[in-house]
Amino acid sequence: QVRLVESGGGLAQPGGSLRLSCTASIQLIGTYIMSWYRQSPGKEREVVAIMATVGSTNVLDSVKGRFSISGDNAKNAVYLQMDNLKPEDTAVYFCRATKGAYDHWGQGVQVTVSS
């Protein structure tokens, strides 16, 4: 059973930074597509950042230049660095690992950006 556990969420001021971590129970980086999603109240879940392999990443246009995704094979962890946060970044953030028919989600972590 693959488990994904997110951490690092919380309250940040506009312009501030947070780093989310997603720790997997097995090694996923390099074999699974790792991604971060977010969902705000009343909105559909949207993909924020994707890492197909280490060094092959992409982020949502609205967060380009502010968010980045990275991974650490040794720690079975994927990170979402979020800088220059804006109130519209407020959402529950989810980690996802996909490979063929395999599709695993974390439980989500709340990020609130407010002064």
N, C-alpha and C positions, 0 to 999 in steps of 0.2 A: 504494500500500500504506500503510495507516494503521498507525502505530506508536505505542504508548503505553509510556512509560517511567516507572516509579515510583521514587521516592527518598525518603530521610528516615527510613527505618526504623532499628531498632537496639534497644539495651537502655535501658529506663527504670525508675526505681524507682516503686513504688506512690505515687500522688499526683502523679507527675511529668507532663510534657507532651512530646508529639512532634508535628511537623507533617509529614505525608506530602504529597509533590508528585507529580503525574501530568502529564507533559509530552507533548503530542501532536505528531505530525509535520505535521499540518494543523490548520486552525482547526475546532474541533468545538463549542466552547461556543456555545450559542444555536441550534445546528442538530441536535446530538445530545443524547440524554439521557446525562448523565454520572453515574456512580455508583461507589461504593466497596463492595467486598465483603471478607469475611474468612473464613478457613477455619482452624480449629484441628484438630490431629491427632485423627482418629477422629470428626470432626463434619462435617456438610454445610456447604458454602459458604453464607453468609448475607449478605444485603444490609445494609450499615451506614448508608449515606447516599445520597441521590439528589438530583440537581440537574437539573430539567427545563429550566429557563432560569435565567439569573442572577436571583436573588431568589425563585425558586420551588424550595424545598428541603424535604427531609424526612429524618429520621433514625430509626434503630431505637429503639424505646422504651427499651431497656436502656442506651442511650448518650445519651439526651436530657439536655441540660444539661451534657454533658461533651464531646461531639463536635460539630463543625460542618463543613459542606462549603461551599466557595466557589470562585470561578473568576476567572481573569484572561484576558480575551480577547487582550490585547496579547501575552501570553506563551504563549498556547495551553496554559494550565495549569489544573489543578483541584487543589484542596488539601483535605486532611482534617486539621483541627486537632483534636487529641486532648488533652484536659486531664483532670486527676484520674484518671489511668490506674489500672486495677486488674489484678491478675494474670489475671483471666479475659478480659482484652482481648488476651492473648497469642495471636497468630495470624499467618498470612501474609495480607497485605492486598493486594487486587487492584483496579486501576482498570479500569473498563469504559465503553465508549462504544457506544450503540445508536441506530439510526435505521432503522425499517422492518426490512428483511431484513439490514441491516448490523449486525454484532456483533463488536466488537473488544475484546480483553483485553490488559492488560499482563502482564508476567512475574511480578509479585508481589514484595512486599518483606516481610521478616520484622520483626515487632514482638514484643519480649519484655519483659514487665513482671515484674520480680523484684527483691527486695531482696538 
